[in-house]
Amino acid sequence: MKVVGLAGWSGAGKTTLLTRVIPVLVARGLKVSTLKHAHHAFDIDHPGKDSFEHRAAGAGEVLIASGKRWALLHELRGEAEP
């Protein structure tokens, strides 16, 4: 496994660069994964959805899965940010 890091100021063009480089790497047969750090709170599920309600009820982790993708939500609940 090879790891490449990319960091820079907001608006510097990191996402633009990655959206151009990723298809080239994939076309060469490489598997590409990305990690995006958010400096603010975010949610990928919303009130009324089962996954949201499971987290609100106290589940430490919720895995949302379909035939096309999956996402694992882990609640830090006061733990240090990874």
Summary of the structure (lengths in Angstrom):
residues: 82
radius of gyration: 16.3
end to end distance: 20.8
largest distance: 44.4
contacts: 110
relative contact order: 0.09
helix: 26%
strand: 12%
